[in-house]
């Protein structure tokens, strides 16, 4: 999978689906039933496993969004690491719950992996993969709106995140370049480049006076200049490596 839906609320829906599946798995399949576990205990086991699955996937959703915002790409390697991290977290948390005074399970760690975790992983992995593919292909990803505020109350600009092209320093102001009906527009706001970068960490610094939205990077004009959407900007040596890594 080369794309990802980074929105946490969509992945929380996947987490609910996965937690429901783990409840069904634990309650009806009873992966370690030895005839001594009562119905009440099976409910505790099933509810506990399903809640843990939801928490694990919720944590994964937060981590992957931060990674995606930083690297601005996704690939099969990231996807495999995500799945392995989910199963690792699920293993650690379910085993802790299994050995807790609530259940006081008798399996050792290796036996727990063999009897419970491997079974659940073999069945749940295809379900998780299909759910994640569904979140990319069938759930529309709405473009985020961002609000850029300056020191003055009237210094405010609300635009779509993908319409922001770059931000340039202009003495005591910053000049915001953005697209409006496919035309490049500019607005001066009393603020600093440092504050803008802190507020919008997806922006990449390419010069002491310029931040860019990397989605608008088009090409290198020469060793010291790049083309963005409808504008070109200089690149300083101190920030060149960071831009080359995108």
C-alpha positions as CSV (number, residue, x, y, z in Angstrom):
1,X,0.0,0.0,0.0
2,X,1.6,3.2,-1.2
3,X,-1.0,5.6,0.3
4,X,-2.4,6.2,3.7
5,X,-5.5,7.9,5.1
6,X,-3.8,9.8,8.0
7,X,-7.0,11.0,9.7
8,X,-7.2,9.6,13.2
9,X,-11.0,9.5,13.4
10,X,-11.2,7.2,10.3
11,X,-8.7,4.9,11.8
12,X,-10.6,4.9,15.1
13,X,-13.6,3.5,13.1
14,X,-11.2,0.7,11.9
15,X,-10.2,0.2,15.6
16,X,-13.8,-0.3,16.6
17,X,-14.2,-2.8,13.8
18,X,-11.1,-4.7,14.9
19,X,-12.0,-4.7,18.5
20,X,-15.4,-6.1,17.7
21,X,-13.7,-8.9,15.7
22,X,-11.4,-9.7,18.6
23,X,-14.4,-9.9,20.9
24,X,-16.0,-12.5,18.5
25,X,-12.7,-14.3,18.2
26,X,-12.2,-14.6,22.0
27,X,-15.8,-15.3,23.0
28,X,-16.9,-17.7,20.3
29,X,-13.7,-19.4,19.2
30,X,-12.3,-19.6,22.7
31,X,-8.7,-20.1,21.6
32,X,-7.5,-21.6,25.0
33,X,-10.6,-23.3,26.3
34,X,-9.7,-26.2,28.6
35,X,-13.2,-26.6,30.0
36,X,-12.4,-24.9,33.3
37,X,-13.2,-21.3,32.3
38,X,-16.7,-20.1,33.1
39,X,-18.9,-18.0,30.9
40,X,-18.3,-14.9,33.1
41,X,-14.6,-15.3,32.7
42,X,-14.9,-15.6,28.9
43,X,-16.8,-12.3,28.9
44,X,-14.0,-10.7,30.9
45,X,-11.4,-12.2,28.5
46,X,-13.4,-11.2,25.4
47,X,-14.1,-7.6,26.5
48,X,-10.5,-7.2,27.7
49,X,-9.0,-8.4,24.5
50,X,-11.3,-6.2,22.3
51,X,-10.6,-3.1,24.4
52,X,-6.8,-3.8,24.2
53,X,-7.1,-4.2,20.4
54,X,-8.9,-0.8,20.1
55,X,-6.2,0.9,22.3
56,X,-3.4,-0.6,20.3
57,X,-4.8,0.4,17.0
58,X,-5.7,3.9,18.4
59,X,-2.0,4.3,19.4
60,X,-1.0,3.1,15.9
61,X,-3.2,5.7,14.3
62,X,-1.5,8.5,16.3
63,X,2.0,7.3,15.6
64,X,1.5,6.8,11.9
65,X,0.0,10.3,11.5
66,X,3.0,11.8,13.1
67,X,5.3,9.7,10.9
68,X,3.4,10.6,7.8
69,X,3.4,14.4,8.6
70,X,7.2,14.2,9.1
71,X,8.2,12.1,6.0
72,X,5.2,13.0,3.7
73,X,5.2,9.6,2.1
74,X,4.1,6.0,2.8
75,X,5.2,2.7,1.4
76,X,5.0,-1.1,1.9
77,X,7.9,-0.9,4.4
78,X,6.0,1.5,6.6
79,X,2.8,-0.6,6.3
80,X,4.7,-3.8,7.4
81,X,6.2,-2.0,10.4
82,X,2.8,-0.7,11.4
83,X,1.3,-4.2,11.3
84,X,4.2,-5.7,13.3
85,X,4.0,-2.8,15.8
86,X,0.3,-3.5,16.3
87,X,0.8,-7.2,16.9
88,X,3.7,-6.5,19.3
89,X,1.6,-4.0,21.3
90,X,-1.3,-6.4,21.3
91,X,1.0,-9.2,22.5
92,X,2.5,-7.2,25.4
93,X,-0.8,-5.8,26.6
94,X,-2.9,-9.0,26.3
95,X,-0.3,-11.1,28.1
96,X,-0.2,-8.5,30.9
97,X,-4.0,-8.7,31.1
98,X,-3.9,-12.5,30.9
99,X,-1.5,-12.8,33.8
100,X,-3.2,-10.1,35.9
101,X,-5.2,-11.0,39.0
102,X,-8.4,-10.5,36.9
103,X,-7.7,-13.7,34.8
104,X,-4.6,-15.2,36.5
105,X,-3.9,-17.2,33.3
106,X,-1.7,-20.3,33.5
107,X,0.1,-20.2,30.2
108,X,3.7,-19.1,30.0
109,X,4.9,-16.4,27.6
110,X,5.9,-18.8,24.8
111,X,2.8,-21.0,25.2
112,X,0.6,-17.8,25.2
113,X,2.2,-16.7,21.9
114,X,1.7,-20.2,20.3
115,X,-1.8,-20.9,21.5
116,X,-3.4,-17.4,21.3
117,X,-1.3,-14.7,19.6
118,X,-0.3,-16.7,16.5
119,X,-3.9,-17.8,15.9
120,X,-5.3,-14.3,16.3
121,X,-2.5,-12.8,14.1
122,X,-3.1,-15.2,11.3
123,X,-6.8,-14.4,11.1
124,X,-6.7,-10.7,12.0
125,X,-3.9,-9.5,9.7
126,X,-5.8,-9.9,6.5
127,X,-8.8,-8.2,8.1
128,X,-6.6,-5.3,9.2
129,X,-5.0,-5.0,5.8
130,X,-8.3,-4.9,4.0
131,X,-9.7,-2.4,6.4
132,X,-6.7,-0.1,5.9
133,X,-7.0,-0.4,2.1
134,X,-10.7,0.5,2.4
135,X,-9.8,3.6,4.4
136,X,-7.7,4.8,1.5
137,X,-9.8,3.9,-1.5
138,X,-13.4,4.3,-0.3
139,X,-13.3,6.9,2.5
140,X,-12.8,10.4,1.0
141,X,-10.0,12.4,2.6
142,X,-11.2,15.9,3.0
143,X,-8.6,18.7,2.6
144,X,-7.9,20.3,5.9
145,X,-8.5,23.9,6.5
146,X,-5.9,25.9,8.4
147,X,-6.1,29.3,10.0
148,X,-3.0,31.6,10.0
149,X,-3.2,34.3,12.6
150,X,-1.0,37.3,13.1
151,X,-0.4,39.6,16.1
152,X,-3.3,41.9,15.1
153,X,-6.9,40.8,15.4
154,X,-7.5,41.5,11.7
155,X,-4.4,39.5,10.7
156,X,-6.2,36.2,9.8
157,X,-6.2,34.0,6.8
158,X,-8.3,30.8,6.5
159,X,-7.3,28.6,3.5
160,X,-7.1,24.9,2.6
161,X,-3.8,23.3,3.7
162,X,-3.0,22.2,0.2
163,X,-3.5,25.7,-1.1
164,X,-0.7,27.1,1.0
165,X,2.4,27.4,-1.3
166,X,5.0,29.1,0.8
167,X,5.7,31.7,3.5
168,X,8.4,34.3,3.2
169,X,9.9,36.7,5.7
170,X,9.2,40.4,5.1
171,X,10.8,42.5,7.9
172,X,8.2,42.5,10.7
173,X,5.7,40.6,8.6
174,X,5.4,37.3,6.8
175,X,4.1,37.1,3.3
176,X,1.7,34.1,2.8
177,X,1.5,32.8,-0.8
178,X,-1.5,30.7,-1.5
179,X,-3.7,29.5,-4.4
180,X,-7.2,31.0,-5.0
181,X,-9.0,29.6,-8.0
182,X,-5.7,28.4,-9.3
183,X,-4.2,31.9,-9.1
184,X,-1.3,32.7,-6.8
185,X,-2.3,35.2,-4.2
186,X,-0.3,36.9,-1.4
187,X,-1.2,38.3,2.0
188,X,0.9,40.1,4.6
189,X,0.5,39.1,8.2
190,X,2.3,40.6,11.2
191,X,4.1,37.5,12.6
192,X,7.4,35.7,12.4
193,X,8.7,32.9,10.3
194,X,9.6,31.0,13.5
195,X,6.1,31.2,14.8
196,X,4.5,30.1,11.5
197,X,6.8,27.1,11.4
198,X,5.9,26.2,15.0
199,X,2.2,26.4,14.3
200,X,2.4,24.5,11.0
201,X,5.1,21.8,11.3
202,X,4.4,20.4,7.8
203,X,6.2,23.4,6.3
204,X,9.8,22.9,5.4
205,X,12.5,25.6,5.7
206,X,14.6,26.0,2.6
207,X,16.2,29.4,3.4
208,X,16.4,31.7,6.4
209,X,13.6,33.7,4.8
210,X,11.4,31.0,3.3
211,X,9.2,28.1,4.3
212,X,7.5,25.9,1.7
213,X,4.7,23.5,1.6
214,X,6.5,20.4,0.1
215,X,3.4,19.3,-1.8
216,X,4.0,22.3,-4.2
217,X,7.6,21.5,-4.9
218,X,8.0,21.0,-8.7
219,X,11.6,20.9,-9.7
220,X,15.1,22.3,-9.3
221,X,15.9,25.2,-11.6
222,X,19.6,25.1,-10.7
223,X,21.8,24.3,-7.7
224,X,20.4,27.3,-5.7
225,X,16.8,27.7,-6.9
226,X,13.6,25.6,-7.0
227,X,10.3,25.8,-8.8
228,X,7.1,25.7,-6.7
229,X,3.6,26.2,-8.0
230,X,3.7,29.5,-9.9
231,X,6.7,30.8,-8.0
232,X,10.4,30.1,-7.6
233,X,12.5,30.5,-4.5
234,X,16.2,30.4,-3.5
235,X,17.6,27.5,-1.4
236,X,20.4,28.0,1.0
237,X,23.2,25.4,1.6
238,X,22.2,25.0,5.2
239,X,18.7,23.6,4.2
240,X,19.5,21.9,0.9
241,X,20.0,18.5,2.4
242,X,16.6,18.6,4.1
243,X,14.9,19.5,0.8
244,X,16.8,16.7,-1.1
245,X,15.5,14.1,1.5
246,X,11.8,14.8,0.6
